[in-house]
């Protein structure tokens, strides 16, 4: 069974964490992963860009100059696109619903595969927890130096759940734990370092990050969810 070393925030090894076989042998079709990432990016768009045509701009409909006798080209009104303040031609308009449905099994398979790639490349690091008495950037920087990280680093912490009953049925929200607050504040001044809850992570977050650091509890949450 594959294992990963576990460290505390001081960078000292404190044990090991076993990796589920679903992570160590995860496979996914490259086209499926690509479609999943494209769907995520497309669903993040608002599709609310809106420009006015010549019939919508607030302009007089009077002709700018007489049609004949001036030697100039005939013009209809100042709201024409060639005039300053005129309407736009073929400008963006609000789109119809462009949401792309993401299959749950494919989403899990893509995330599982992206995490397994981090494990194979030795880019996944496990820490005990994120408990720190006061925000201290120096502690996190020394930890990253110990891991010899390069590029963007994504930290994942465990989360708690809040169940709400609505008219449409029960909804489960992921709520951050207060103990992450000092840890997150310690990351604010570190460039290319981000924090997220394991229950909220997406494939796009994993793809952007060159290094992945997560707590033991967060890794267990991902294992229960994806395997």
Phi, psi and omega in degrees: 000134180286141179229157175238144178287146180246138183233160170265180184292343177278354179089011180267138180289131184238359181159202180217160179233128180280144182256131178297147182297335179294330176281315185292334182239028182290136177227148180207146176291130183300325179292324178295317178297318179298314179299323179295315180294317179298320178296320178299314182292322180292322181287343178280346181284146180272334182055038184248003180298135185214128175238160183263141174274178182296337179277350184252339182288154182271088182221157175289149178267008180287144178295137182293333177201162180304147183289327183237156172095349182259345183081359181266163178292144181291140181229146183268310183199162182287349179277001178295151185300333183284351179262150176297131183084002179281177182288161178268145177261125179055035178285169181293143177229154178303134183271165170287177184301114182258013184297135178253123181288136179248121179294134183298318181294320179292322179298313179296319180296321180292315180295318178299319180293318181295324177291320180296326177295322177296321180294315181296326182271006181059039179251008178250127181235139182251132174241160183296305181198183180248015184289121178217135188297313180225152178301127181213105183295326182300325180296316182289322180296317179295326177294318179293324177295324179294321178281350181056047182285151177225136178083204184286136181241131177248122176263135179238130178240161179287154180232166175249167184241148177233119180266126179239136177263119180243176179296330181275357180123177180290138178235137181251118179256144175268123183246136179288149177273146182297333184292345178279348189301310180295324180293316179296320178295333179287342182268349191301325183264007179261117180294144177060032175239125183231158179231141177210161174277143181301327182286346182252359187292146177238165179297329179294320177298317181292324182290323181290328186277134175277332181230148181231124178236125182220157178283162179298321180293322178294321178295325178292320178299316179295322179297316180294328183279320189261341186250000000 
